[in-house]
Amino acid sequence: MTYKVARRIAVGVVGTTVVLLGVALLILPGPALIVIPAGLAILALEFAWARRWLRIARERSQQALELIGVGKRARTQSRKLSSS
């Protein structure tokens, strides 16, 4: 087994374990919304599909933050309003 294959397997096992722990934390008390993206970030080190999922999750979380008024655009607008 080569180094690349061993690394890919190790990243896959660790990343999948973290994602599954995050999914369990959706039901159990814990920070699931932090653990799941962390697992995807680990998987994204080796897998293109995980990079895409992580990018989509990042975009959707940014949209949700903007919707409730906490996102980057909302902060920029509030700074403009307060400096006027």
Buried (B, 14 or more C-beta within 10 A) or exposed (E): EEEEEEEBEEBBEBBBEBBEBBBEBEEEEEEBEEBBBBBBBBBBBBBEEBBEBBEEBEEEEBEEBBEEEEBEEBEEEEEEEEEE
